[in-house]
């Protein structure tokens, strides 16, 4: 919030599913989770389950895979860490959101409803 009580605003990139689908290699790996787009390329080598697991979902959505307790288990810190790799939202075009929306997005992605 500025000194005049006006919330700061910034543009956030909105990507389509087709945009994300183009990033599906070990040199350029994007995923989506709960409507947020993540560039996880730098995290591949550090993923505890191995980079192969993430690469199976590269260019696509991981919500079902992350929700399946038989397939994997993620700690709360894993969901918090994911927020560091956010590059935008899933949708189309561009939009402007205020910083409080972005904070809420970051805090809520780890919730498993």
N, C-alpha and C positions, 0 to 999 in steps of 0.2 A: 504494500500500500504506500502511495506517495505521501509527501508531507501535506498534501491537500485532501487526503482521504480518498483518493481515486485508486482503485485496484490496478496493479500493473497488468498489462496484457502482452502476450507474445504469440506469434504464429507457431503452430505445431503442424508438422507435415502429416497428411493423411494419405495412406497407401491403399491401393486396391489389392485384392487377392492375387491378381495377375502380376502386380509389381513384386509382391513378396515371392511368388513362385519362381521368379528369375534368379533368386539368391539361394541356390541349393547345392553349393559345393563347399569343400573344406576351406577354400580361400575366400568364400563369400557366403556366409550362412545366416539366413534370417528365419525366424519363426514368429508365429502369433500365439497369443494366449489371452483369453478373455478380452478380445478386441484391441489389444495393444501389440505393436510390431516391435520386435527385438532383433538387433544385429548381434548374434552370439558368436561370431567368428573368433573373436579373441578368447572366448571361454572354452572352445572345443577341447583343447588339450588338457584343460583342468577339470572337465566334467567327470565326477567320480564313477559314473557308469560307462565311461569311455566315449570318445568322440563319435564312434560308429552309431551309438544309440541316438545321439542328437541328429546326426546326418540322415538317419532314416526318416526324420520328420522335417528336414531342411526344406524351406520354401513353402511350408504349410503350417497348420495349426497343431498345437501340442496339448490342448486342453483335455481331450479324452485320454491321452497317454499319461498325463500327469495326475489324472483323477483315478486311475486304475491301480488300486493297492496291490493287486496281484502282479502287476508289471513293474512297478517301482514305488519307492517311498521317498518323499521329499520333506525335508525339515522346513520349519518356518524361515530359517535363515536362507534357505535356497530360494524361497519366493522373494525375500528381501533383496538378495543378490541379483535376481533376474531384473529387478527395476533399474539397475545400473546400466543395462544394455538397451533400454527403451529408446527407440528412434522415432516413434510416431504412433498413430492410431490406424486401425483398419477402417476403411470407408472409401470415399472418393473426394478428389479435389483438395482444397485447403480450407482451414478454418482458424479462427482465433479463439483461444480459450484463456481464462484467467489463471494465474498461478495457483489459486486455491483448488481449482479443478484438477490441476496436474498433481498437486500434493495428495489429494483424495485418491486419485488414480493409483499413485505409487503405494499408498498405505493399504488400499483395498485389494490389490492384486493377489496378496497372499492368503486372503480369506477363502476357505473351502466351505461353501454353503451346501 
